[in-house]
Amino acid sequence: MVGVRGERERDRRKVAGRQGALQPMWEAPSDLTAVQKRILHLQATAGNSAVAAVLGPLAAGRAPSVKPTVQRQVAPPAVYPAYRNVAFNATVRTQMWNAWRETVRATTPTTRREQGFWIQWDPESPNNANGRYRIVGRSTGPTLANNQDAGLTSAPKPADEEDWHTVAAYHTHTPTRHRTTDTAGNPYTSRPAGNTTTDDSAHTQFNIVGIVRDYVGINGTVPAGHPLWAASKYYHSGPQRRV
């Protein structure tokens, strides 16, 4: 006959035996293969030695790692780059010169046109304390007769995308080398050099830095017959920086 103490000891051993057979709760990600799930399960419950014993010595290192996905988000920087930061960036400067050269070369005895583009800035680019720039939304104005005033309708202002922020716009003005009459048919004399009030208003409305390439001119004007490759420079238009 087994006493009360003996029965309690027997019941305790039975419970301990059942608990020892229980496996820890574990669930693998749903997109893993059956083998990957088995590897992770064995690692979670018995360690890498059990993985090697069941699936082979190389399987213990095959369990996939689940890493968090980092997605770049658009976040406004504390301060956007100022005119000089944009205008003197090497990437931007090369593209601005190319557009000016193409504008001059496209000028004929009977036609001329402007061209331009938007400038975006990425402050988070690695290994560059000042960020990096790229050119987007290139536009070429209509080909105009030499008795017409030139103009440019640019592509729509690009929205900020990932870490890229639209911070500036650039366009060229046209040569007066072959202009002989104005829009009213009167003899053409000259035009003001540099950015216009229309340029300033547009860049202010867009809340971006404006950059215009035009001739230095003579006493602030570009006269009729001005040489195609006469001295030119960059003019600042609109805000000092995007706000």
C-alpha positions as CSV (number, residue, x, y, z in Angstrom):
1,M,0.0,0.0,0.0
2,V,1.3,3.3,-1.0
3,G,1.0,6.1,1.5
4,V,-0.2,9.7,0.8
5,R,3.4,10.9,0.6
6,G,4.2,8.2,-1.9
7,E,1.2,9.1,-4.1
8,R,2.2,12.8,-4.1
9,E,5.7,11.8,-5.2
10,R,4.4,9.6,-8.0
11,D,2.0,12.4,-9.2
12,R,4.9,14.9,-9.1
13,R,7.0,12.7,-11.3
14,K,4.2,12.3,-13.8
15,V,3.6,16.0,-14.1
16,A,7.3,16.7,-14.4
17,G,7.5,14.0,-17.2
18,R,4.7,15.6,-19.2
19,Q,6.2,19.1,-18.8
20,G,9.6,17.9,-20.0
21,A,7.9,16.7,-23.2
22,L,6.4,20.1,-23.9
23,Q,8.2,22.2,-26.6
24,P,8.5,26.0,-26.3
25,M,6.0,28.0,-28.3
26,W,7.6,29.1,-31.6
27,E,6.2,30.3,-34.9
28,A,8.3,31.0,-38.1
29,P,7.5,33.8,-40.5
30,S,5.0,32.7,-43.1
31,D,7.2,33.5,-46.2
32,L,10.0,31.0,-45.2
33,T,10.4,27.6,-46.9
34,A,9.8,24.4,-45.0
35,V,13.5,23.7,-44.6
36,Q,14.1,27.3,-43.3
37,K,11.3,26.9,-40.8
38,R,12.7,23.5,-39.6
39,I,16.2,25.1,-39.2
40,L,14.8,28.0,-37.2
41,H,12.6,25.7,-35.1
42,L,15.6,23.5,-34.2
43,Q,17.7,26.5,-33.4
44,A,15.1,27.9,-31.1
45,T,14.4,24.6,-29.3
46,A,17.7,22.6,-29.3
47,G,20.5,24.8,-30.7
48,N,22.8,24.6,-33.7
49,S,24.1,21.1,-32.7
50,A,20.6,19.7,-33.3
51,V,20.4,21.4,-36.7
52,A,23.7,19.9,-37.8
53,A,22.6,16.4,-36.5
54,V,19.3,16.4,-38.4
55,L,20.0,18.4,-41.5
56,G,23.8,18.1,-41.9
57,P,26.8,20.0,-40.7
58,L,26.3,22.9,-43.2
59,A,22.7,23.5,-42.4
60,A,23.3,25.2,-39.1
61,G,24.5,28.3,-40.9
62,R,21.6,28.5,-43.4
63,A,18.9,29.9,-41.2
64,P,17.7,33.2,-42.7
65,S,18.0,36.4,-40.8
66,V,15.0,38.7,-40.6
67,K,16.2,42.3,-40.8
68,P,14.1,45.5,-40.6
69,T,13.5,47.4,-43.8
70,V,14.7,51.0,-43.7
71,Q,12.8,53.3,-46.0
72,R,14.0,56.9,-46.8
73,Q,11.4,59.5,-46.1
74,V,11.0,63.1,-47.3
75,A,11.8,65.3,-44.3
76,P,12.4,69.1,-44.7
77,P,16.0,70.0,-43.7
78,A,16.6,72.8,-41.2
79,V,18.1,75.1,-43.8
80,Y,17.9,74.8,-47.6
81,P,21.1,75.7,-49.7
82,A,21.5,79.4,-50.6
83,Y,22.1,80.8,-54.1
84,R,25.9,80.5,-54.0
85,N,25.8,76.9,-52.7
86,V,23.7,75.9,-55.7
87,A,25.3,78.1,-58.4
88,F,28.9,77.0,-57.5
89,N,28.2,73.3,-57.2
90,A,30.3,71.5,-59.8
91,T,27.4,69.3,-61.1
92,V,25.0,72.2,-61.4
93,R,27.7,74.5,-63.0
94,T,28.5,72.0,-65.7
95,Q,24.9,71.6,-66.7
96,M,24.2,75.3,-66.7
97,W,27.2,75.9,-68.9
98,N,26.1,73.2,-71.3
99,A,22.6,74.8,-71.5
100,W,24.1,78.2,-72.3
101,R,26.4,76.8,-74.9
102,E,23.5,75.0,-76.6
103,T,21.4,78.2,-76.5
104,V,24.2,80.2,-78.2
105,R,24.8,77.5,-80.8
106,A,21.1,77.2,-81.6
107,T,21.0,80.9,-82.5
108,T,20.7,81.5,-86.3
109,P,20.2,84.6,-88.5
110,T,16.5,84.1,-88.3
111,T,15.7,82.2,-85.0
112,R,16.7,81.7,-81.4
113,R,15.3,80.2,-78.2
114,E,15.9,79.8,-74.4
115,Q,16.2,76.6,-72.3
116,G,16.4,75.6,-68.7
117,F,15.8,73.1,-66.0
118,W,14.9,72.5,-62.3
119,I,17.6,71.7,-59.7
120,Q,17.1,69.2,-56.8
121,W,19.2,68.7,-53.7
122,D,19.7,65.7,-51.5
123,P,21.1,66.7,-48.1
124,E,21.5,63.0,-46.9
125,S,23.9,61.8,-49.5
126,P,26.9,60.0,-48.0
127,N,30.5,61.3,-48.1
128,N,29.4,64.8,-49.0
129,A,28.9,67.4,-46.3
130,N,27.1,69.8,-48.6
131,G,24.8,67.2,-50.1
132,R,24.5,66.5,-53.8
133,Y,22.5,67.9,-56.7
134,R,20.7,66.6,-59.8
135,I,19.1,68.2,-62.8
136,V,15.4,67.4,-63.6
137,G,12.6,68.7,-65.9
138,R,14.6,70.1,-68.8
139,S,12.8,72.5,-71.0
140,T,13.4,74.2,-74.4
141,G,11.5,77.3,-75.3
142,P,9.8,77.8,-78.7
143,T,11.9,78.7,-81.7
144,L,11.2,82.4,-82.3
145,A,11.8,84.8,-85.1
146,N,14.3,87.6,-84.4
147,N,11.6,90.2,-84.2
148,Q,10.0,88.4,-81.2
149,D,10.8,88.5,-77.6
150,A,12.0,85.2,-76.2
151,G,10.5,83.3,-73.3
152,L,10.4,79.9,-71.7
153,T,7.5,77.8,-70.3
154,S,9.2,75.4,-68.0
155,A,8.1,71.9,-67.1
156,P,5.9,71.7,-63.9
157,K,7.9,72.1,-60.7
158,P,8.9,68.7,-59.5
159,A,7.6,67.5,-56.2
160,D,10.0,66.5,-53.5
161,E,10.8,62.8,-53.8
162,E,12.5,60.6,-51.2
163,D,15.4,62.8,-50.0
164,W,15.4,65.0,-53.1
165,H,14.2,68.6,-52.6
166,T,13.5,71.0,-55.5
167,V,15.6,74.1,-54.5
168,A,16.3,76.1,-57.6
169,A,15.6,76.7,-61.3
170,Y,17.8,77.8,-64.1
171,H,17.2,79.3,-67.6
172,T,19.1,81.1,-70.3
173,H,18.4,84.4,-72.1
174,T,19.0,84.6,-75.8
175,P,21.6,86.4,-77.9
176,T,20.8,89.7,-79.7
177,R,23.3,89.1,-82.4
178,H,20.8,89.0,-85.3
179,R,18.0,91.1,-83.9
180,T,17.2,94.1,-86.1
181,T,13.6,94.9,-85.3
182,D,11.4,94.7,-82.2
183,T,7.9,93.2,-82.0
184,A,6.4,96.5,-83.3
185,G,8.6,96.5,-86.3
186,N,10.8,99.4,-85.0
187,P,14.6,99.2,-85.2
188,Y,15.9,97.0,-82.3
189,T,18.3,98.8,-80.0
190,S,19.0,96.8,-76.8
191,R,17.5,95.0,-73.8
192,P,18.4,94.9,-70.1
193,A,21.1,92.4,-69.2
194,G,20.4,89.8,-66.5
195,N,17.3,88.6,-64.7
196,T,14.0,90.5,-65.2
197,T,11.2,91.4,-62.8
198,T,9.2,88.6,-64.4
199,D,12.0,86.2,-63.5
200,D,12.1,87.4,-60.0
201,S,8.3,87.1,-59.6
202,A,8.2,83.6,-60.9
203,H,11.0,82.3,-58.7
204,T,9.5,84.0,-55.7
205,Q,6.2,82.4,-56.4
206,F,7.8,79.0,-56.7
207,N,9.8,79.6,-53.5
208,I,13.1,78.6,-55.0
209,V,16.5,80.1,-55.9
210,G,16.5,81.4,-59.5
211,I,19.6,81.4,-61.7
212,V,19.8,83.1,-65.1
213,R,22.6,83.0,-67.6
214,D,22.9,86.1,-69.7
215,Y,25.5,88.5,-71.2
216,V,27.4,91.0,-69.1
217,G,26.5,93.5,-71.8
218,I,27.4,97.2,-72.0
219,N,26.4,99.5,-69.3
220,G,23.8,97.0,-68.1
221,T,22.2,96.4,-71.5
222,V,22.7,93.9,-74.3
223,P,22.7,95.8,-77.6
224,A,21.6,94.7,-81.0
225,G,24.4,92.9,-82.9
226,H,26.1,91.8,-79.6
227,P,28.7,89.1,-80.4
228,L,27.4,85.5,-79.8
229,W,30.4,84.6,-77.5
230,A,30.7,87.9,-75.7
231,A,31.2,87.7,-71.9
232,S,28.3,86.3,-70.0
233,K,27.7,85.4,-66.3
234,Y,25.2,83.9,-63.9
235,Y,22.6,86.3,-62.3
236,H,20.7,85.6,-59.1
237,S,16.9,85.9,-59.3
238,G,14.2,85.5,-56.6
239,P,14.7,84.3,-53.0
240,Q,18.2,83.8,-51.5
241,R,17.1,80.2,-50.6
242,R,14.0,78.1,-50.4
243,V,12.1,78.5,-47.1
